[in-house]
């Protein structure tokens, strides 16, 4: 059932049991979204290719699509369920990414960075022994390379290291990295790639990825493609703080969000 003026119009970053770190059966995702009045959800399970990574080879697309079709039938008329995937380090594994995306009918693809060089950055250990500037500038330099060549629709959690950096170096001030962030945003806009407001960072650091300044820069630079997502791995995460994300989008000058079907964007008015 479509909800014409839902306070949370969609959740476009959700992980299920098909992610190595997921805890959610797809039925639970659907039930939680309906209970919260969210009319559209896109699952974005991890597809990782870094050898030795816990998620490498974990995602099984054939089994995922079979389960997705079962749930689409079960929840037909009550929820729009999109097929997404979150691909890590897409710039390093173009052949593997091509095989995955050309072989399956995905609606939406997030491109994310979880490694700088060979070092996993989703931990405070990445920051220990580095100054804040060393840690963040190295991340943004690699993120720029991902943005230049990766095959995806939306860049995931733009400044995600701050989830873990705050414990070592204190709050992240995006204004100190304006040049680096703008360079990434510029490439995204030139390539027709969007960004997301990711509230998984809100749960961990008190502010989303990206923060309001970077979101405003993106809009002022001509950025239009914007999704919102909870980065949910548990039932209580579905829709988390996405009403706040809507308010941030509006404050940054957006009048719409973006949804996807077969990787084609569609602009929908902000509620």
WONOR-V242094 format. One record per residue. RES is the residue in three letters. PHI is phi in radians with two decimals (* if undefined). Layout:
res: [RES;RES]
phi: [PHI;PHI]
This chain:
res: [UNK;UNK;UNK;UNK;UNK;UNK;UNK;UNK;UNK;UNK;UNK;UNK;UNK;UNK;UNK;UNK;UNK;UNK;UNK;UNK;UNK;UNK;UNK;UNK;UNK;UNK;UNK;UNK;UNK;UNK;UNK;UNK;UNK;UNK;UNK;UNK;UNK;UNK;UNK;UNK;UNK;UNK;UNK;UNK;UNK;UNK;UNK;UNK;UNK;UNK;UNK;UNK;UNK;UNK;UNK;UNK;UNK;UNK;UNK;UNK;UNK;UNK;UNK;UNK;UNK;UNK;UNK;UNK;UNK;UNK;UNK;UNK;UNK;UNK;UNK;UNK;UNK;UNK;UNK;UNK;UNK;UNK;UNK;UNK;UNK;UNK;UNK;UNK;UNK;UNK;UNK;UNK;UNK;UNK;UNK;UNK;UNK;UNK;UNK;UNK;UNK;UNK;UNK;UNK;UNK;UNK;UNK;UNK;UNK;UNK;UNK;UNK;UNK;UNK;UNK;UNK;UNK;UNK;UNK;UNK;UNK;UNK;UNK;UNK;UNK;UNK;UNK;UNK;UNK;UNK;UNK;UNK;UNK;UNK;UNK;UNK;UNK;UNK;UNK;UNK;UNK;UNK;UNK;UNK;UNK;UNK;UNK;UNK;UNK;UNK;UNK;UNK;UNK;UNK;UNK;UNK;UNK;UNK;UNK;UNK;UNK;UNK;UNK;UNK;UNK;UNK;UNK;UNK;UNK;UNK;UNK;UNK;UNK;UNK;UNK;UNK;UNK;UNK;UNK;UNK;UNK;UNK;UNK;UNK;UNK;UNK;UNK;UNK;UNK;UNK;UNK;UNK;UNK;UNK;UNK;UNK;UNK;UNK;UNK;UNK;UNK;UNK;UNK;UNK;UNK;UNK;UNK;UNK;UNK;UNK;UNK;UNK;UNK;UNK;UNK;UNK;UNK;UNK;UNK;UNK;UNK;UNK;UNK;UNK;UNK;UNK;UNK;UNK;UNK;UNK;UNK;UNK;UNK;UNK;UNK;UNK;UNK;UNK;UNK;UNK;UNK;UNK;UNK;UNK;UNK;UNK;UNK;UNK;UNK;UNK;UNK;UNK;UNK;UNK;UNK;UNK;UNK;UNK;UNK;UNK;UNK;UNK;UNK;UNK;UNK;UNK;UNK;UNK;UNK;UNK;UNK]
phi: [*;-1.24;-1.92;-1.16;-2.29;-1.13;-1.09;-2.03;-1.27;-2.86;-2.24;-1.91;-2.70;-2.41;-1.98;-1.99;-1.10;-1.40;-1.64;-1.06;-1.89;-1.41;-2.23;-2.04;-1.09;-1.09;-1.03;-1.16;-0.98;-1.12;-1.08;-1.17;-1.10;-1.09;-1.08;-1.65;1.27;-1.62;-1.43;-2.49;-2.31;-2.09;-1.35;-2.39;-1.22;-1.21;-2.11;-2.08;-2.22;-1.26;-1.00;1.58;-1.21;-1.02;-1.61;-1.12;1.39;-1.32;-1.22;-2.01;-1.09;-1.11;-1.16;-1.06;-1.19;-1.13;-1.20;-1.06;-1.13;-1.05;-1.26;-1.07;-1.20;-1.12;-1.83;-1.00;1.56;-2.01;-2.75;-1.56;-2.07;-1.78;-1.72;-2.18;-2.67;-1.87;-1.73;-1.57;0.96;-1.07;-1.23;-1.65;-2.26;-1.08;-1.17;-1.16;-1.14;-1.03;-1.08;-1.14;-1.32;-1.37;-1.65;-2.56;-1.50;-1.25;-1.55;-2.73;-2.30;-1.69;-1.85;-2.23;-2.09;-2.10;-2.29;-1.98;1.08;-1.72;-1.80;-1.22;-1.78;-1.54;-2.87;-1.15;-1.05;-1.05;-1.56;-1.23;1.56;-2.13;-1.26;-1.02;-1.14;-1.05;-1.18;-1.31;-1.18;-1.11;-1.10;-1.15;-1.13;-1.28;-1.06;-1.10;-1.13;-1.06;-1.10;-1.22;-2.28;-1.18;-1.65;-2.80;-1.74;-2.45;-1.38;-1.41;0.39;-0.84;-2.08;-1.02;-1.03;-1.12;-0.96;-1.92;-1.23;-1.08;-1.25;-1.82;-2.04;1.51;-0.98;-1.53;-1.91;-1.11;-1.15;-1.26;-2.16;-1.04;-1.06;-1.17;-1.19;-1.08;-1.09;-1.15;-1.08;-1.08;-1.15;-1.02;-1.12;-1.10;-1.60;1.31;-1.68;-1.69;-2.27;-2.11;-1.71;-1.85;-1.59;-1.08;-1.23;-1.04;-1.08;-1.73;-2.18;1.56;-2.40;-1.38;-1.92;-1.44;-1.39;-1.12;-1.15;-1.12;-1.11;-1.16;-1.04;-1.00;-1.17;-1.12;-1.39;1.88;-1.16;-2.17;-1.43;-2.53;-2.03;-2.22;-2.71;-1.46;0.94;-1.31;-2.08;-2.35;-1.00;-1.24;-1.47;-1.03;1.34;-1.01;1.00;-1.31;-1.14;-1.19;-1.10;-1.05;-1.11;-1.12;-1.05;-1.11;-1.12;-1.40;1.85;-1.39;-1.95;-2.61;-2.00;-2.25;-2.05;-2.36;-2.44;0.85;1.18;-1.81;-1.33;-2.38;-1.48;-2.19;-1.08;-1.09;-1.21]
